[in-house]
Amino acid sequence: MKRDNAGLFNQLNTEDVPTVIKNLTIEIGAKGIIGQQGNTGAITSKVNKDESNVTIINCHVLGNIESTNTVGGFIGRVEGPLEIINCSFQGIVSATSEADGLAGGLVGQKYEGGTTFKMTGSYTIDSDISSAGSNVGGLIGVAGPNSIVEACYASGGTVIGKNNVGGLIGNYYTNRDGALRSFSFMKNCFSTNSVGCSDNTAGGLVGSININTDNPHPDATAADRAFAFDIIECYSTGSIGAVNGPIGGLVGIYNKSNECLIDACYSVATLTAGSTIGGLIGNTAGCQSLTITNSYALSSPFSGDYDLGRLIGKVTPNEGTNTITVTDCFAFDGLSSIAENSAAATLLTKEQVIQSAFSAWDFTDMWSWGNGMYNLPVLQELDLDGQPSESTPTHLKQLTSLANTQQNITFIYKDNAIQVNGAEGIVTITNVSGISQVYTANGFLNIPVNAPGIYILSINNSSYKISVK
């Protein structure tokens, strides 16, 4: 199907009549939906700016949707009040315009106006969301002020664009029109999507948070000028990559945020970029106030040219106040080439990643220690089985000490190689970057080593930690 403003309903103009769309399943044909001039979604191209609410409940879409820009699995563009409850999308969403972009698994764009937007219990699964341009999210391409995203997720897919790419939201932008006080948050959400951008700014949950406090409403009081986007009880896994930073396990960049909070969140995502990498946040560009509490970043080792941080890659000063408060947070100490910044965390080695290290955390109502397979804190409000369960990440697995291993195996470092005597069968060596090589031993094995560092040898279900200096 090809047409302008594509969708089951061309546009929703509700005027004074509240509108409910529920219990709807749309299976798009093999040719997909192809919009010609943007504002494209399977249910409607656009929710117009009216006073009456539109509610979408228990609706599901399967198939492929493409447009030049502002395309979503459900809705292209949202200007009026909207609530999406218990809905899902599975398929492909693609924006082809490099100049405009804007693509989201459920919603392409929530406009910057002050109307309310709420998404609960909704998700995308095994879906590929992409744009030749910017602002791409697993659920929402661009979210505006007064947005609430709760108990939602994106799993098993990819999110790809040029800039501002996020596992759930590509870009959160507010106050372009001088709106009064805006408060938005994300709670009990997660992403396992692979996130990548061809230029810069990517995050496991949100690519970019841009809160424009320079243009307040003319009638706003000082209190009205508090603009926030909080992230509470959320996590990210998967991989996050960009040619250039910033990238972060949760957020690529917090820009000009005021009174923002990250609480009870974690990331074990794999991070790859040329520079400006943070375990939780890539960059805080002019943050007036940001608080991070009860959170951890235990990403696998990463490296870049500059601006690397276990929690925050780069703290960019603001002309006014620039307060970042970190309380009871943790990060992995085994990261190479990581410079500290003003966001301090308690650093844990592999051996220290045990429940007693998190003694200040609430393991009664908030956290659980693993879920049978995954030996790290997981959030009780989210499905325990749905959180990382395949195993503890390789870079955090505790090792058998040499004192407890078989004494008939010995190691010698000689001529830029580890010589193993007494080993039989398969031997795997892994460096600090997680790169492994496999050898077969027959009593003696000579393993070339190109650089000093920590190496892990696995032999007959036993692990050996070798330090080469």
C-alpha positions in Angstrom: 0.0 0.0 0.0 1.5 3.3 -1.1 -0.1 6.7 -0.2 0.4 9.9 1.7 -0.3 9.8 5.4 -0.7 6.1 5.4 -2.6 4.2 8.2 -5.7 2.3 8.9 -7.2 5.6 9.9 -5.8 8.5 7.8 -5.8 10.9 10.8 -7.5 11.0 14.2 -9.3 14.3 14.7 -11.2 13.6 17.9 -12.4 17.2 18.7 -14.5 16.9 21.8 -15.1 13.1 21.6 -12.7 10.8 23.5 -11.6 8.0 21.2 -10.8 4.4 22.1 -9.2 1.8 19.8 -8.9 -1.6 21.3 -8.5 -5.4 20.7 -7.2 -4.9 17.2 -4.6 -7.0 15.4 -3.2 -5.9 12.1 -1.2 -8.2 9.9 0.4 -6.2 7.1 0.7 -7.9 3.7 4.0 -8.9 2.1 4.4 -5.6 0.3 4.1 -3.7 3.5 2.9 -0.1 4.1 4.9 2.5 2.2 4.2 6.2 3.0 5.1 8.8 0.5 5.6 12.0 2.5 6.1 11.0 6.1 3.7 10.7 9.0 3.1 7.0 8.6 1.9 4.3 10.9 -0.2 1.1 10.7 -3.0 2.5 12.9 -2.9 6.1 11.9 -0.6 8.6 10.4 -1.3 11.3 13.0 -3.1 12.1 16.2 -4.1 15.7 15.8 -3.9 18.4 18.5 -7.3 18.2 20.2 -8.4 18.4 23.8 -9.9 14.9 23.9 -7.8 11.8 24.7 -7.1 9.0 22.3 -6.5 5.6 23.9 -5.2 2.5 22.2 -5.6 -0.7 24.2 -4.5 -4.3 23.5 -3.6 -3.7 19.8 -0.9 -5.6 17.9 0.8 -5.0 14.6 2.9 -7.4 12.6 4.6 -6.4 9.3 6.8 -3.9 7.6 6.3 -0.1 7.4 8.4 2.4 5.5 8.2 6.2 4.8 10.5 9.1 4.1 10.3 10.3 7.7 8.2 10.4 11.0 7.2 6.7 10.8 6.1 4.4 13.6 4.8 0.9 13.9 1.5 2.3 15.2 1.5 6.1 14.7 3.7 8.5 12.7 3.1 11.7 14.6 1.4 12.6 17.9 0.2 16.1 18.7 -2.8 15.5 20.9 -3.3 13.6 24.2 -2.6 9.8 23.8 -2.3 6.7 25.9 -1.0 3.4 24.6 -1.7 0.3 26.8 -0.6 -3.3 26.4 0.2 -3.0 22.7 3.0 -4.6 20.6 4.8 -4.4 17.3 6.9 -7.0 15.5 8.5 -6.3 12.1 10.4 -3.5 10.4 10.1 0.2 10.6 12.2 2.3 8.2 12.6 6.0 7.5 14.4 6.6 4.3 15.1 10.4 4.5 18.6 11.3 5.7 17.6 14.9 6.2 14.6 14.2 8.5 14.7 10.6 9.8 12.4 10.0 12.9 11.5 6.3 13.3 10.1 4.4 16.3 8.9 0.9 16.9 5.5 2.2 18.1 5.5 6.0 17.6 7.6 8.1 15.2 7.3 11.4 17.0 5.5 12.8 20.1 5.4 16.5 19.2 7.0 19.1 21.6 3.7 20.6 22.6 2.5 20.2 26.2 -0.2 17.5 25.8 0.2 14.3 27.8 1.6 11.1 26.4 1.6 7.8 28.2 2.8 4.3 27.2 2.4 1.4 29.5 2.8 -2.4 29.2 3.8 -2.1 25.6 6.7 -3.5 23.6 8.5 -4.4 20.4 10.0 -7.8 19.9 12.5 -9.1 17.2 12.0 -5.8 15.3 14.4 -3.8 13.2 13.9 0.0 13.5 16.1 2.1 11.3 16.5 5.5 9.6 18.9 7.0 7.1 18.7 10.1 9.3 18.5 10.7 13.1 16.2 10.2 16.0 15.5 6.5 16.1 14.1 4.5 19.0 13.0 0.9 19.7 9.7 2.3 20.9 9.6 6.1 20.2 11.7 8.1 17.7 11.2 11.5 19.4 9.4 12.0 22.7 8.3 15.4 23.9 7.3 17.0 27.2 4.9 15.3 29.7 5.8 11.8 28.5 5.5 8.7 30.7 6.9 5.3 29.6 6.2 2.6 32.1 6.6 -1.2 32.1 7.6 -1.2 28.5 10.5 -2.9 26.6 12.2 -3.6 23.3 13.8 -7.0 22.9 15.7 -9.0 20.4 15.9 -6.4 17.6 18.1 -3.7 16.2 17.9 0.1 16.3 20.0 1.9 13.7 20.4 5.5 12.6 22.8 8.4 12.1 22.4 10.3 15.4 20.3 10.2 18.5 19.6 6.4 18.6 18.2 4.6 21.7 17.1 1.2 22.6 13.7 2.7 23.7 13.7 6.4 22.8 15.9 8.1 20.2 15.6 11.7 21.4 13.7 13.3 24.2 13.2 17.0 23.5 11.2 19.5 25.4 10.4 23.2 25.6 10.9 24.3 22.0 7.7 26.3 22.3 8.4 27.7 25.7 6.1 25.3 27.5 5.4 25.5 31.2 6.9 23.0 33.6 7.4 19.6 32.1 8.1 16.4 34.0 8.6 13.1 32.2 9.9 9.7 33.3 10.7 6.1 32.3 10.1 3.4 34.9 10.3 -0.4 35.0 11.5 -0.6 31.4 14.3 -2.4 29.6 16.0 -2.9 26.3 18.0 -5.8 25.0 18.2 -4.3 21.5 21.4 -3.8 19.6 21.9 -0.1 19.1 24.1 1.5 16.5 24.6 4.8 14.8 26.8 5.9 11.9 27.8 9.2 13.4 27.3 9.9 17.2 25.0 9.8 20.3 23.6 6.4 21.2 22.2 5.0 24.5 21.0 1.6 25.7 17.6 3.2 26.7 17.7 6.8 25.4 20.0 8.2 22.8 19.7 11.9 23.7 17.9 13.9 26.4 17.7 17.6 25.2 15.9 19.9 27.6 15.9 23.4 26.3 15.8 25.7 29.4 16.8 28.7 27.4 13.3 29.6 26.2 10.9 29.4 29.1 7.3 30.3 28.9 6.9 34.1 29.5 4.5 33.4 32.4 6.7 30.7 34.0 7.8 31.2 37.6 11.2 29.9 38.7 9.6 26.6 39.9 8.0 26.2 36.5 11.4 26.2 34.9 12.3 22.8 36.3 12.4 20.4 33.4 13.2 16.7 34.1 13.4 13.3 32.6 13.9 10.6 35.2 14.9 7.0 34.7 13.8 4.6 37.5 14.2 0.8 37.8 15.3 0.2 34.3 18.1 -1.7 32.6 19.9 -2.3 29.3 21.9 -5.2 27.9 22.9 -5.9 24.3 25.4 -3.9 22.3 25.7 -0.1 21.8 28.0 1.3 19.2 28.7 4.5 17.3 31.5 5.8 15.1 31.8 8.7 17.4 30.6 9.3 21.0 28.9 10.0 23.2 27.4 6.7 24.0 26.2 5.3 27.3 24.8 2.1 28.8 21.6 3.9 29.6 21.8 7.4 28.0 24.0 8.8 25.3 23.8 12.5 26.4 22.0 14.4 29.1 21.8 17.9 27.6 20.8 20.9 29.8 18.7 18.7 32.1 17.4 20.1 35.4 16.7 18.1 38.5 17.0 14.7 36.7 17.3 11.4 38.4 18.6 7.9 37.6 17.6 5.5 40.4 17.9 1.7 40.7 19.1 1.1 37.2 21.9 -1.0 35.7 23.6 -1.7 32.4 25.8 -4.6 31.4 25.8 -3.6 27.7 28.8 -3.9 25.4 30.0 -0.4 24.5 32.0 0.5 21.4 32.8 4.0 20.1 35.7 6.2 19.1 35.5 8.3 22.2 33.2 9.6 25.0 31.9 6.4 26.5 30.2 6.0 29.9 29.0 2.8 31.6 25.7 4.6 32.3 25.9 8.1 30.5 28.1 9.2 27.7 28.1 12.9 28.3 26.4 15.4 30.7 26.4 18.5 28.5 25.5 21.4 30.7 23.5 19.4 33.3 22.3 21.7 36.0 21.4 18.9 38.4 21.6 15.1 38.0 21.4 12.5 40.7 22.4 8.9 40.2 21.6 6.5 43.1 21.6 2.7 43.7 22.7 1.9 40.2 25.6 -0.1 38.6 27.5 -0.2 35.4 29.3 -3.5 34.9 29.9 -3.3 31.2 32.6 -5.4 29.5 36.0 -3.6 29.0 35.9 -0.8 26.5 38.4 1.6 25.1 38.5 4.8 23.1 40.6 7.8 22.3 39.4 10.1 25.2 36.6 10.8 27.7 36.0 7.4 29.1 34.2 6.8 32.5 32.9 3.9 34.4 29.7 5.8 35.0 29.9 9.0 32.9 32.2 9.4 30.0 32.4 13.2 30.1 31.1 15.9 32.4 30.7 19.1 30.4 30.4 22.2 32.6 27.3 24.4 32.6 27.5 28.2 32.8 25.5 28.1 36.0 25.3 25.3 38.6 26.7 21.9 37.5 25.8 19.4 40.3 26.1 15.7 39.8 25.4 13.5 42.9 26.3 9.8 42.9 25.2 7.7 45.9 25.7 3.9 46.4 26.7 3.2 42.8 29.0 0.5 41.5 31.2 -0.1 38.5 33.5 -2.8 37.2 37.2 -2.2 38.1 38.5 -4.3 35.3 38.2 -1.7 32.5 41.4 -0.8 30.8 42.3 2.8 29.9 39.5 4.3 32.0 40.1 7.7 33.5 38.1 8.7 36.5 35.8 11.7 36.3 33.7 13.6 38.8 31.1 10.8 38.9 32.6 8.4 41.4 31.5 4.9 42.0 32.6 2.0 44.2 34.9 -0.1 41.9 34.5 -3.9 42.1 36.8 -6.6 40.9 35.4 -9.9 39.6 35.8 -11.5 42.9 34.0 -8.6 44.7 30.8 -8.8 42.7 28.9 -10.5 45.5 25.7 -9.5 47.3 27.5 -8.3 50.5 29.2 -5.6 48.4 25.8 -4.0 47.8 24.9 -3.9 51.5 23.2 -0.4 51.3 20.7 -1.7 48.7 17.2 -2.9 49.4 17.1 -6.6 48.8 13.7 -6.9 50.5 11.5 -4.9 48.2 13.7 -3.5 45.4 16.4 -6.0 44.3 17.0 -9.7 44.2 20.3 -11.4 43.9 20.2 -13.0 40.5 17.6 -15.3 39.1 19.2 -18.7 39.3 21.7 -18.2 36.5 22.6 -14.5 36.6 24.7 -13.7 39.7 24.2 -9.9 39.8 21.4 -7.7 41.3 18.1 -7.8 39.3 15.0 -5.7 39.8 12.0 -7.3 41.5 9.4 -5.2 39.7 10.5 -6.6 36.4 10.1 -10.2 35.4 13.1 -12.0 36.9 13.2 -14.6 34.2 13.1 -11.8 31.6 16.3 -10.2 33.0 19.7 -11.5 31.9 19.5 -15.2 32.6 21.9 -17.0 30.2 24.8 -16.6 32.6 26.9 -14.0 34.3 28.8 -12.1 31.7 32.2 -13.6 30.9 34.1 -10.6 32.1 32.6 -10.9 35.6 32.8 -14.7 36.2 34.8 -15.5 39.3 37.9 -17.6 38.7 39.3 -20.7 40.5 42.5 -19.6 42.3 45.8 -21.3 41.5 45.9 -22.7 45.0 42.7 -24.8 44.4 43.7 -26.2 41.0 45.5 -29.3 39.9 49.1 -29.2 41.0 50.4 -31.2 38.1 49.8 -28.3 35.7 52.5 -25.7 35.7 53.0 -22.4 33.9 56.2 -20.6 32.8 56.4 -17.2 31.0 59.3 -17.4 28.5 60.2 -15.8 25.2 56.9 -13.8 25.0 54.8 -16.9 25.5 53.0 -18.8 28.3 54.3 -22.4 28.4 51.8 -24.9 29.9 53.2 -28.2 31.2 51.0 -31.2 32.1 47.8 -30.1 30.2 45.8 -32.5 28.0 43.0 -31.6 25.7 41.3 -28.3 24.9 42.9 -25.1 26.3 41.2 -21.7 25.9 43.0 -18.5 26.7 41.1 -15.2 27.1 42.5 -11.7 27.4 41.1 -8.7 29.4 39.2 -7.6 26.3 37.3 -10.9 26.2 39.0 -12.2 23.0 39.6 -15.9 23.2 41.8 -18.4 21.3 41.5 -22.2 21.5 44.4 -24.7 21.4 44.9 -28.4 21.8 47.5 -29.5 24.4 49.3 -32.9 24.5 51.4 -32.6 27.7 53.0 -29.3 26.6 51.6 -26.1 25.0 53.3 -22.9 24.0 50.9 -19.9 23.8 52.2 -16.7 22.3 51.4 -13.6 24.3 51.8 -10.2 22.6 51.3 -7.8 25.6 51.4 -7.7 29.4 48.1 -8.2 31.3 45.7 -10.7 32.8 45.0 -13.8 30.9 42.5 -16.6 31.8 43.3 -20.2 30.8 40.5 -22.7 30.9 41.7 -26.3 31.1 39.4 -29.3 31.8 36.7 -27.3 33.5 39.2 -25.4 35.7 40.2 -21.8 35.3 43.7 -20.2 35.9 44.4 -16.6 36.2 47.8 -15.7 34.8 49.4 -12.2 35.3 51.9 -11.3 32.6 54.0 -8.3 33.6 
